[in-house]
């Protein structure tokens, strides 16, 4: 029997380490054990997602709100989006060059086509005071979505974490600020924005709280559930009927996607947090009752008060009938009607699109809807990272039919892209690239590998550690 000389084991270990470091990383990964995503890639995706979310959340915030003047010749939102795009362009290009090819994020093309149609419609639009700002709005959205898509291709679960955490934090912050300044019979808002935008933020915060209630366990789950009464009260007290309808749509989506066990846990935590519910009711119960009775029961159902929306919709449909093919162009509603009556848009995304881009715009919107429905049918809708973003998409889609213009729907397209980037439910883990992080990540194809490749075939037995590094395997028969 050969006896191992002193130090021989350490020498062989060093040789094996040298051989492993010089080999291809993918070839050395044991089958069935996906390689974890580099931490720096995940951090890059997190930072890019956070910057994108802040720009989208800020909306049309201007320095004039804080007593300053804008030193740039373009709006502040366009400056912020340009800085984010340029800052992350080089890091993402390095990631693409250093790693394997990534699959395109679904739904990017139809959304991009819709935004490009809006941009091109400015070519035949009559002059209007808000045409320049509308062009900057669309350009800002495109820049933000470019960064968001790059982040999704790098690490979808990092983007999901950042967007949901930021949505919950923003919702709670807006809710606290708005509720602290609420008065009897007054619609609440925060940070100089309107109640419609305010309610969308708090409503999305409520969806994020439900997401964490589905995903977390123990105290974190209880904390998420405990925030739901605060966010729900803030959304109702805004008096935004469009946002409340959007929130109802989001809850309808969650009702059919949340698993039964998750619902049971949520109900248990709601019972546990009942003292907080009582506190919220004692503090704002009378205002809540007054808002519901006035804004919903009296104005909506009894008096059928629409805040003038019916006349705006009639004018927009009349404009569409005059030019049904390509419409009046970007901000054509303001140029032909709104600037003389004090309205810049008809407070309905679909109707405004019809009036300003005609059948051309409606066709591209139908393309987006059709591609989204086809994609959603393949997704695991009961996964929290899919269900929550689908609910958020429903919230903003419904709310955009009651208030806001093109730029007020900016979060809708971001949530749609994140929802569609999830892996289909029929995708198996062994079909994923080793760089893929989890089931909710973006898939990367291995179709270039032969069918007999061990990564897609049955697992093989790992080489024993004690075998000499230079031993060659016998050829297959």
Buried (B, 14 or more C-beta within 10 A) or exposed (E): EEEEEEEEEEEBEEEBEEEEEEEEEBEEEBBEEBBEBBEEBBEBBBBBBBBBBBBBBBBBBBEEEEEEEEEEEBBBBBBBBBEBBEEBEEBBEEBBEEBEEBEEBBBBEBBBBBBEBBBBBBEBBEEBEBBBBBBBBBBBBBBBBBBBBBBBBBBBBBBBBBBBBBBBEBBBBBBEBBBEEBEEEEBBBBBEBBBBBBBBBBBBBBBBBBBBBBBBEEEEBBBBBBBBBBBBBBBBBBBBBBBBBBBEBBBEBBEEBBEEEBBEBBEEBBEEBEEBBEEBBEEBEEBBEEBBEEBBEEBBEEEEBBEEBEEBBEBBBEBBEEBBEBBBBBBBBBBBBBBEEEBBBBBBBBBBBBBBBBBBBBEBBEBBEEBBEEBBEBBBBBBBBBBBBBBBBBBBBBBBBBBBBBBBBBBBBBBBBBBBBBBEBEBEEBBBBBBBBBBBBBBBEBEEEEEEEEBBEEEEEEEEEEEEBEEEEEEEE
